[in-house]
Amino acid sequence: MCNAAAGYANVRLQQLPVHNGGPAEVHSPSVVMSPDPPQTTQSVLPYPGYNHPLRGEYVSVMGMFDEWNGTGNYYNIPIAGGIAELNRRYKSQWRRRYTGAQKTLFSRVQRICQSILDRIGKGESKDSILQQFDDFYINDAKGTPSLLVLVLQARGILSKQQRNRNPIAVDGGSQEHS
């Protein structure tokens, strides 16, 4: 018999003539090797981490920061470098099936983690920043990322984000014609 691992096998029933006037199917299949794989209707994920959901309920800012950067308990989850690396490689394509609430959560977590990274870049210690943010997160923000963003904005730690408004210039006829 042929080695099925060498290619994809298509099974065909042999047609044999029967003495009563017509062909009959014999239920002993023969294996025919074909170079093409069978067509499937299942979609294949385009890359690791595609449509990875954010956890959403964090015990601490450290857990949020670890998930974002793929460290600690989230080491290399969903890929090496965490969600930040997914975002760097694939922009918003990896989360295109997110709901409105998931998009909002992503935006909040991204702003919090970016604020932490900015402060680390300015020379503050990671542990002291995480401790300060944890205090705000537990005591003032009641354990929600959205409220933490508001608390950090109220304390001047995080800038208020301007809406992306692109006003259309309306010409009131004040231009001079040459």
Backbone bond lengths (Angstrom), bond angles and torsions (degrees), N, CA, C in turn:
res aa  C-N    CA-C-N  psi(-1)  N-CA   C-N-CA  omega(-1)  CA-C   N-CA-C  phi
1 M - - - 1.446 - - 1.522 109.09 -
2 C 1.310 118.20 151.98 1.466 123.34 -178.78 1.517 110.08 -72.09
3 N 1.304 115.84 152.82 1.460 121.63 177.15 1.526 108.61 -79.82
4 A 1.326 117.85 114.70 1.464 122.23 -177.04 1.518 112.00 -69.35
5 A 1.323 118.12 -20.51 1.464 120.82 179.97 1.523 111.61 -73.67
6 A 1.333 117.90 -18.51 1.461 120.85 -178.52 1.521 111.90 -74.07
7 G 1.280 119.56 -19.28 1.464 123.02 -179.88 1.507 109.57 -169.52
8 Y 1.308 116.30 -175.08 1.455 120.07 178.85 1.518 108.28 -90.52
9 A 1.299 116.67 136.96 1.458 120.79 -175.86 1.520 110.00 -99.86
10 N 1.311 115.99 132.12 1.457 121.99 172.42 1.520 107.02 -108.19
11 V 1.300 116.82 130.93 1.453 120.82 -177.82 1.522 108.37 -99.47
12 R 1.338 116.64 127.34 1.459 121.94 177.78 1.520 108.44 -122.84
13 L 1.307 115.26 142.07 1.460 119.22 175.55 1.528 108.20 -86.69
14 Q 1.323 115.59 135.76 1.464 120.10 -179.12 1.524 109.61 -77.55
15 Q 1.305 115.46 140.40 1.460 121.28 175.97 1.536 108.12 -99.63
16 L 1.301 117.20 121.03 1.463 121.56 178.28 1.525 109.08 -122.85
17 P 1.318 116.47 141.47 1.468 118.15 178.66 1.536 110.91 -69.73
18 V 1.296 115.12 144.89 1.463 121.45 177.94 1.528 107.60 -115.40
19 H 1.317 117.86 148.43 1.461 121.94 -175.38 1.508 113.08 -70.08
20 N 1.334 120.17 -12.61 1.458 120.37 -178.80 1.532 112.17 -88.42
21 G 1.310 118.72 14.41 1.450 120.82 170.92 1.521 116.03 108.81
22 G 1.294 121.97 -7.38 1.459 121.00 -178.38 1.511 111.67 -144.80
23 P 1.343 115.93 164.70 1.464 118.76 178.64 1.526 111.07 -74.67
24 A 1.276 116.19 153.74 1.461 121.52 178.05 1.523 108.82 -128.04
25 E 1.309 116.82 150.21 1.457 120.58 177.57 1.519 109.42 -86.47
26 V 1.299 115.22 134.97 1.444 120.89 175.50 1.513 106.54 -102.63
27 H 1.288 117.70 134.10 1.456 120.95 -174.09 1.517 113.33 -90.31
28 S 1.318 116.87 29.62 1.458 119.60 171.70 1.523 106.63 -108.35
29 P 1.296 117.61 103.77 1.464 119.93 -174.48 1.522 111.74 -72.29
30 S 1.319 114.16 147.53 1.458 119.55 171.83 1.523 107.18 -106.68
31 V 1.306 116.64 147.39 1.457 121.34 -177.04 1.514 108.67 -99.53
32 V 1.330 116.49 125.64 1.453 122.36 178.05 1.523 107.12 -117.69
33 M 1.329 116.96 126.92 1.460 120.66 -178.15 1.523 109.46 -83.03
34 S 1.331 116.27 136.25 1.453 120.19 176.70 1.521 108.78 -132.20
35 P 1.331 118.75 142.88 1.462 120.97 -176.88 1.525 113.75 -75.97
36 D 1.314 118.80 -20.00 1.460 121.76 -176.42 1.522 111.17 -90.86
37 P 1.343 117.74 137.65 1.458 119.58 176.41 1.522 109.98 -72.46
38 P 1.321 117.49 154.78 1.456 119.48 178.19 1.531 110.10 -67.40
39 Q 1.314 116.17 147.53 1.462 121.13 178.90 1.526 109.04 -76.70
40 T 1.325 116.26 134.48 1.456 120.53 178.30 1.511 109.17 -119.99
41 T 1.309 116.11 156.71 1.461 120.66 177.97 1.521 111.17 -97.58
42 Q 1.329 117.36 -5.09 1.456 120.07 179.24 1.518 109.71 -76.21
43 S 1.347 115.46 137.15 1.457 118.30 177.24 1.522 108.96 -87.50
44 V 1.301 115.80 145.64 1.452 122.17 179.30 1.521 107.57 -101.10
45 L 1.330 116.83 136.31 1.453 119.80 178.91 1.523 109.20 -63.17
46 P 1.344 117.29 136.13 1.455 119.54 -174.91 1.523 114.28 -67.95
47 Y 1.325 119.09 -26.70 1.458 121.89 -179.33 1.516 108.87 -165.84
48 P 1.332 117.79 163.44 1.461 120.62 179.72 1.523 110.74 -61.67
49 G 1.307 116.56 140.76 1.454 120.85 177.52 1.509 114.18 84.97
50 Y 1.328 117.76 1.67 1.452 121.20 -178.38 1.527 109.84 -56.33
51 N 1.311 116.71 126.31 1.461 123.88 176.61 1.527 112.53 61.22
52 H 1.314 117.70 30.49 1.462 122.36 178.97 1.528 109.52 -65.35
53 P 1.333 118.71 125.60 1.465 119.43 -179.80 1.522 111.55 -80.51
54 L 1.323 116.18 144.25 1.457 119.92 171.28 1.514 108.11 -71.44
55 R 1.300 116.13 149.78 1.451 120.89 -178.63 1.525 111.21 -62.99
56 G 1.317 117.44 -46.99 1.461 121.21 174.35 1.505 115.71 91.30
57 E 1.315 117.83 -46.58 1.466 120.79 179.84 1.522 107.94 -106.09
58 Y 1.321 114.92 107.34 1.459 120.32 -176.53 1.519 109.82 -109.41
59 V 1.327 116.44 138.54 1.454 122.06 176.07 1.521 109.52 -76.42
60 S 1.340 115.55 -33.82 1.460 119.91 -177.97 1.523 109.94 -148.63
61 V 1.312 114.89 167.24 1.460 120.39 176.07 1.526 109.61 -68.03
62 M 1.323 117.42 -29.52 1.461 120.17 177.69 1.528 110.39 -61.70
63 G 1.334 118.01 -41.58 1.464 121.08 176.76 1.522 111.62 -62.03
64 M 1.326 115.87 -40.89 1.460 121.40 177.36 1.535 110.24 -62.75
65 F 1.321 115.51 -46.43 1.463 121.86 -178.77 1.529 110.74 -65.48
66 D 1.338 117.26 -39.76 1.467 121.22 178.20 1.525 111.32 -64.96
67 E 1.342 117.34 -42.58 1.462 119.77 178.57 1.529 109.95 -63.45
68 W 1.312 116.80 -41.01 1.461 120.90 -178.49 1.531 111.45 -62.79
69 N 1.328 116.41 -41.62 1.463 121.09 -174.33 1.525 114.66 -99.22
70 G 1.335 118.19 -1.16 1.462 121.00 179.86 1.513 112.64 68.34
71 T 1.339 116.96 39.80 1.465 121.87 -179.61 1.525 109.71 -121.78
72 G 1.331 116.60 175.82 1.467 121.38 176.86 1.513 111.96 59.10
73 N 1.333 116.69 -131.27 1.465 121.75 179.39 1.523 112.36 -66.71
74 Y 1.314 117.62 -15.05 1.466 122.37 -179.51 1.525 111.13 -107.58
75 Y 1.325 116.87 29.49 1.459 121.28 -177.18 1.527 110.37 -55.90
76 N 1.334 115.75 118.63 1.467 123.90 179.01 1.524 113.86 58.80
77 I 1.326 117.50 28.18 1.461 121.01 176.51 1.515 107.63 -112.36
78 P 1.278 122.44 128.13 1.459 128.46 -4.15 1.524 113.34 -76.96
79 I 1.353 117.32 -21.73 1.467 121.35 174.81 1.522 107.61 -138.82
80 A 1.325 116.73 171.61 1.466 120.08 176.56 1.526 108.68 -60.19
81 G 1.309 116.87 125.90 1.460 121.05 -177.18 1.511 113.07 99.17
82 G 1.326 117.14 -6.55 1.453 122.04 174.64 1.524 114.57 68.81
83 I 1.315 113.98 -156.73 1.455 121.62 -177.05 1.526 110.78 -66.19
84 A 1.322 117.05 -33.66 1.463 120.07 178.35 1.529 110.57 -59.94
85 E 1.321 116.90 -39.23 1.467 120.61 179.45 1.523 111.22 -71.28
86 L 1.344 117.27 -39.03 1.468 119.94 174.81 1.521 109.75 -57.77
87 N 1.319 115.48 -45.26 1.458 120.75 -178.54 1.527 111.21 -65.78
88 R 1.321 117.08 -38.22 1.461 120.52 179.26 1.532 111.12 -67.17
89 R 1.318 116.54 -43.07 1.469 120.23 -176.81 1.517 113.40 -74.27
90 Y 1.338 116.25 -45.67 1.460 120.39 -168.23 1.522 114.04 -114.83
91 K 1.330 117.70 5.92 1.470 122.69 -178.12 1.529 108.61 53.54
92 S 1.312 117.80 -131.11 1.465 119.46 -177.29 1.524 112.79 -91.63
93 Q 1.323 118.89 -1.82 1.461 120.92 -176.53 1.525 113.06 -63.04
94 W 1.322 118.42 -32.85 1.465 120.54 -176.46 1.525 111.96 -70.52
95 R 1.325 117.68 -17.86 1.465 120.60 -178.62 1.523 112.16 -120.54
96 R 1.315 116.63 29.93 1.462 119.39 -174.14 1.524 113.81 -69.11
97 R 1.307 117.98 -16.84 1.466 120.00 178.06 1.526 112.44 -95.54
98 Y 1.317 116.89 11.57 1.467 120.38 178.14 1.528 110.31 -65.45
99 T 1.326 115.86 145.68 1.458 121.09 173.01 1.525 108.41 -78.70
100 G 1.316 116.43 173.23 1.461 120.57 178.02 1.518 112.21 -59.19
101 A 1.331 116.81 -41.34 1.468 120.69 179.73 1.528 111.00 -66.04
102 Q 1.331 117.12 -39.10 1.464 120.50 178.59 1.529 111.04 -67.10
103 K 1.333 116.89 -36.53 1.464 120.49 177.43 1.524 110.68 -65.61
104 T 1.334 116.50 -40.69 1.463 120.78 178.31 1.522 110.43 -64.37
105 L 1.332 117.17 -45.84 1.461 121.04 178.16 1.526 110.27 -60.09
106 F 1.323 117.12 -44.57 1.459 120.80 178.96 1.525 110.43 -57.36
107 S 1.310 116.93 -45.91 1.461 121.40 -178.87 1.523 111.42 -61.56
108 R 1.334 116.93 -42.98 1.471 120.96 -179.52 1.530 111.11 -65.19
109 V 1.327 116.07 -47.63 1.470 120.50 -179.23 1.528 109.95 -63.65
110 Q 1.314 116.93 -39.66 1.461 121.01 178.55 1.529 110.64 -60.97
111 R 1.315 117.92 -44.33 1.466 121.32 -179.24 1.524 111.38 -65.86
112 I 1.336 116.70 -40.71 1.468 120.26 179.50 1.529 110.09 -64.20
113 C 1.328 116.54 -49.24 1.473 120.47 -177.52 1.521 111.60 -66.89
114 Q 1.319 117.18 -36.12 1.463 119.48 177.67 1.524 110.69 -67.10
115 S 1.328 116.65 -36.07 1.464 120.67 176.62 1.529 110.74 -63.16
116 I 1.323 116.27 -41.28 1.469 120.57 178.00 1.527 109.91 -63.19
117 L 1.329 116.74 -46.44 1.466 120.73 179.98 1.530 111.77 -63.05
118 D 1.338 117.03 -37.86 1.468 120.52 178.11 1.525 110.97 -63.36
119 R 1.330 116.24 -42.40 1.467 120.18 -179.46 1.530 111.02 -69.29
120 I 1.324 117.15 -36.05 1.469 120.04 175.45 1.529 109.13 -63.64
121 G 1.327 116.31 -40.12 1.455 121.05 178.73 1.521 113.30 -63.82
122 K 1.330 116.40 -24.82 1.469 120.89 178.41 1.522 112.29 -87.21
123 G 1.332 117.25 1.79 1.459 120.35 174.15 1.515 115.89 106.15
124 E 1.323 118.97 -2.65 1.467 120.03 177.65 1.526 109.16 -75.36
125 S 1.323 115.88 153.49 1.467 118.69 -179.61 1.527 109.85 -80.62
126 K 1.319 114.40 141.66 1.464 121.24 -179.09 1.524 110.95 -58.36
127 D 1.338 116.89 -43.16 1.463 120.75 -177.57 1.524 112.08 -62.67
128 S 1.332 117.43 -42.20 1.469 119.39 -179.07 1.528 111.18 -69.00
129 I 1.326 117.01 -36.68 1.468 120.24 177.96 1.524 110.04 -65.47
130 L 1.337 116.54 -47.28 1.465 120.15 -179.56 1.522 111.25 -63.41
131 Q 1.325 117.90 -37.27 1.466 121.11 177.72 1.528 110.33 -64.38
132 Q 1.334 116.78 -45.14 1.461 120.80 179.46 1.535 110.66 -63.29
133 F 1.331 117.15 -46.10 1.457 120.88 -179.81 1.527 111.10 -66.12
134 D 1.343 117.38 -36.55 1.465 120.59 176.81 1.523 111.21 -62.34
135 D 1.333 117.00 -41.50 1.467 120.16 177.15 1.523 110.53 -59.38
136 F 1.326 116.90 -46.23 1.468 120.66 178.04 1.527 110.71 -64.02
137 Y 1.329 116.21 -41.54 1.467 122.04 -176.06 1.526 111.48 -63.99
138 I 1.326 116.38 -44.33 1.467 120.52 -176.24 1.526 111.55 -79.81
139 N 1.333 116.87 -46.72 1.462 120.60 -173.19 1.524 113.93 -83.65
140 D 1.320 117.70 -44.45 1.460 120.38 -173.75 1.528 113.29 -97.10
141 A 1.315 117.22 -37.83 1.466 120.98 -173.88 1.523 113.07 -94.42
142 K 1.317 117.92 -0.50 1.471 122.86 177.64 1.535 112.53 54.45
143 G 1.333 116.52 31.57 1.457 120.94 174.38 1.514 115.91 76.16
144 T 1.332 118.34 25.04 1.464 120.03 177.52 1.529 110.25 -123.14
145 P 1.330 117.07 134.45 1.464 120.15 -179.97 1.529 113.57 -60.50
146 S 1.329 117.79 -37.41 1.468 120.11 -179.19 1.517 111.48 -62.98
147 L 1.331 116.67 -43.53 1.466 119.32 177.98 1.520 111.43 -69.48
148 L 1.329 117.73 -32.65 1.462 119.95 177.91 1.526 110.64 -62.89
149 V 1.325 117.28 -39.42 1.467 120.09 177.03 1.523 109.67 -60.11
150 L 1.334 117.60 -43.72 1.470 120.95 179.04 1.524 111.45 -64.12
151 V 1.331 117.24 -41.05 1.469 121.30 178.79 1.529 110.06 -63.81
152 L 1.327 116.85 -44.84 1.466 120.54 -179.80 1.529 111.21 -65.60
153 Q 1.319 117.29 -34.90 1.462 120.55 176.17 1.525 110.79 -67.87
154 A 1.327 117.01 -42.24 1.465 120.93 -179.87 1.528 111.36 -64.16
155 R 1.311 117.41 -31.72 1.467 121.46 179.76 1.533 112.33 -88.52
156 G 1.320 117.55 -0.01 1.457 121.32 177.74 1.518 114.56 78.59
157 I 1.324 117.29 10.76 1.466 121.36 -179.81 1.526 110.45 -81.04
158 L 1.303 115.94 -33.87 1.460 122.05 -177.78 1.521 107.85 -122.15
159 S 1.320 116.91 131.76 1.464 119.28 -179.17 1.520 110.01 -75.70
160 K 1.314 114.66 151.73 1.459 119.14 176.61 1.515 108.03 -75.24
161 Q 1.316 114.41 134.02 1.453 119.97 -176.42 1.523 109.08 -84.43
162 Q 1.311 116.00 131.24 1.458 120.80 177.14 1.521 108.92 -82.01
163 R 1.312 116.02 142.05 1.455 119.37 175.95 1.516 109.17 -67.22
164 N 1.286 115.83 147.97 1.456 121.33 179.96 1.521 108.30 -80.77
165 R 1.296 115.32 89.14 1.461 120.25 -179.87 1.517 108.25 -110.74
166 N 1.282 115.53 129.23 1.447 121.41 178.77 1.524 107.17 -118.78
167 P 1.331 117.39 88.15 1.465 118.91 -176.15 1.526 111.54 -66.32
168 I 1.293 114.06 144.40 1.456 120.23 177.98 1.525 107.41 -88.35
169 A 1.305 116.25 127.05 1.460 120.24 179.79 1.519 109.16 -71.34
170 V 1.313 115.38 127.01 1.456 120.97 179.05 1.517 107.13 -107.02
171 D 1.296 116.38 123.77 1.460 120.96 -178.19 1.522 108.89 -86.37
172 G 1.298 115.39 118.58 1.463 121.00 179.79 1.514 112.45 -91.79
173 G 1.310 118.23 15.22 1.453 121.20 178.84 1.515 113.08 82.64
174 S 1.335 117.15 16.36 1.455 119.76 -177.38 1.520 113.14 -88.35
175 Q 1.326 117.76 -1.25 1.457 119.64 -179.88 1.523 110.17 -78.49
176 E 1.315 115.40 144.55 1.459 120.46 177.96 1.519 108.72 -91.38
177 H 1.301 115.37 141.25 1.460 120.35 177.61 1.508 108.92 -103.87
178 S 1.308 118.05 138.63 1.463 120.68 -179.62 1.492 111.34 -85.32
